[in-house]
Amino acid sequence: MKIELPKPIANYVEANARLDVEGMLKPFAVDAVVLDNGDRHEGHAELRTLLEEAVIPVKAIFTPDTVRHESGQVVLKGPAHGDFKGSPIRFTYRFTLDNDAIKALEITL
């Protein structure tokens, strides 16, 4: 089942499926903030480090299977598969968009 996503989020998800760091970074605003597992990453340089150190080595691919809009955010849920303990693990991704860019992303279990 294919779900309809706003373009910047769809671009991020599609790039993640290819493990394409540049493609995953492109939809984010320059000053975007990602909260992942309690850690805060701000701006493209920190996001690149996060992707290169935590996503690419373990081939972590998030495949959303539900989407809802809540309090101005786009909330996705689905499994992440990869070469990591417990794979697959279900995650919730809460995206905040601004001017066709991802302004913030919070990733939780």
C-alpha positions, 0 to 999 in steps of 0.5 A, a space after each residue: 500500500 502506497 501512502 501519500 506524503 508531502 513532497 519533501 517527506 516523500 523525497 526523504 523517504 525515497 532517498 532513505 530507501 536508496 541510502 542516499 545521504 545527499 538525497 536525504 539531506 536535500 529536503 531539510 531546511 538549512 537550520 533543521 533540527 532532528 531529535 533522534 533517540 534523545 539526541 539533538 542534531 541541528 543544521 546540515 553538517 550535524 544531520 550529515 554526520 548522523 546519517 553517515 554514522 547511524 543510518 548508512 553503516 547499518 543500512 537503516 531504511 524506514 518504511 512508513 505504513 501509516 500517516 496522519 496530520 496532528 497539531 501541524 505535524 505530519 506523523 508517520 509510523 512504520 518499521 525500520 529494517 537494517 543490519 542492527 539489533 532488533 531489526 525491524 523496529 517500529 518508529 514514529 517520525 514527526 515531521 514539521 514542514 516550513 516552506 516546502 522543507 523539513 524544518 524539524 523531525 522527531 524520531 521515537 519508538 
